[in-house]
């Protein structure tokens, strides 16, 4: 993973933790896919979070909605069934975060339940 990608994941994880989320896994790899973050919300739902990081301040919400292809979504959904702890498929949500690293600031756009 690139330094830029790792930095973006750290920013997202930090913000989620400040909101009371528990980060369960970082960069968990299975035979078919790598999952950037797996977190549990204060309400108890499980979230698989795909993080994309860009070194530019100009990105649109449309870009965020396109960062997880249908194929990637299927892989993430299948990976959710093989996580190293018990969970039910209906309790798992797939989210996306777009991190834009501009010279003077960091901007994070978060999209919950990308395909649900």
C-alpha positions in Angstrom: 0.0 0.0 0.0 1.2 3.5 -0.7 2.0 6.0 1.9 -0.8 8.2 0.6 -3.3 5.4 1.0 -2.1 4.5 4.5 -2.4 8.1 5.6 -6.0 8.3 4.3 -6.9 5.2 6.2 -5.4 6.7 9.4 -7.4 9.9 9.1 -10.7 7.9 8.5 -9.9 5.6 11.4 -9.2 8.5 13.8 -12.4 10.3 12.9 -14.5 7.1 13.4 -12.8 6.4 16.7 -13.6 10.0 17.9 -17.3 9.2 17.0 -17.2 6.1 19.3 -16.6 3.5 16.6 -14.3 0.6 17.4 -11.8 -0.3 14.7 -11.7 -4.1 14.6 -9.4 -4.7 11.6 -7.1 -2.6 9.4 -5.9 -3.9 6.0 -7.3 -7.3 6.6 -6.5 -9.5 3.6 -8.3 -12.6 2.5 -7.6 -14.7 -0.6 -9.6 -12.5 -2.9 -9.7 -9.0 -1.5 -8.2 -6.6 1.0 -10.5 -4.8 3.4 -9.2 -1.4 4.4 -11.1 -1.0 7.7 -13.7 -3.0 9.6 -15.4 -1.1 12.4 -18.3 -1.5 14.8 -20.5 1.5 15.5 -21.7 2.4 19.0 -25.1 0.9 18.0 -23.4 -2.4 17.2 -23.6 -2.5 13.4 -20.5 -3.8 11.6 -19.1 -1.6 8.8 -16.6 -2.6 6.1 -15.0 0.7 4.9 -13.3 1.1 1.5 -11.0 4.1 1.7 -9.7 6.0 -1.4 -7.2 8.7 -0.9 -6.3 11.4 -3.5 -3.7 14.2 -3.3 -5.9 16.8 -4.7 -8.7 19.0 -3.4 -10.8 18.7 -6.5 -13.0 15.6 -6.3 -16.7 15.2 -6.6 -19.3 13.2 -4.8 -19.8 11.3 -8.0 -16.2 10.1 -7.8 -16.9 8.8 -4.3 -19.9 6.9 -5.5 -17.8 5.3 -8.2 -14.8 4.2 -6.1 -16.3 0.8 -5.4 -17.1 -1.0 -8.5 -19.9 -3.6 -8.6 -17.2 -6.3 -8.7 -15.3 -4.8 -5.7 -18.6 -4.7 -3.8 -19.3 -8.4 -4.5 -15.8 -9.2 -3.2 -16.2 -7.1 -0.1 -19.6 -8.7 0.6 -18.0 -12.2 0.2 -15.1 -11.2 2.4 -17.6 -10.2 5.0 -18.6 -13.8 5.3 -15.0 -14.8 6.0 -14.1 -12.2 8.6 -12.1 -13.7 11.5 -15.0 -13.3 14.0 -18.6 -14.3 14.0 -21.1 -11.9 12.4 -24.3 -12.2 10.4 -24.4 -11.0 6.8 -27.5 -8.8 7.3 -25.6 -6.9 10.0 -22.8 -5.9 7.7 -22.8 -2.6 5.9 -20.3 -1.5 3.2 -19.3 2.1 3.3 -16.8 4.3 1.4 -14.6 7.2 2.3 -12.8 9.5 0.0 -9.9 11.4 1.5 -8.6 14.4 -0.3 -5.2 15.6 0.9 -4.8 19.2 -0.2 -1.7 21.2 0.7 -3.5 23.2 3.4 -6.2 20.8 4.7 -7.7 17.3 4.6 -11.2 16.7 3.5 -13.1 13.5 4.0 -16.4 12.6 2.3 -18.1 9.5 3.8 -20.8 7.5 2.1 -22.6 5.0 4.3 -24.3 1.9 2.9 -22.9 2.4 -0.7 -25.0 -0.4 -2.2 -27.6 -1.1 0.4 
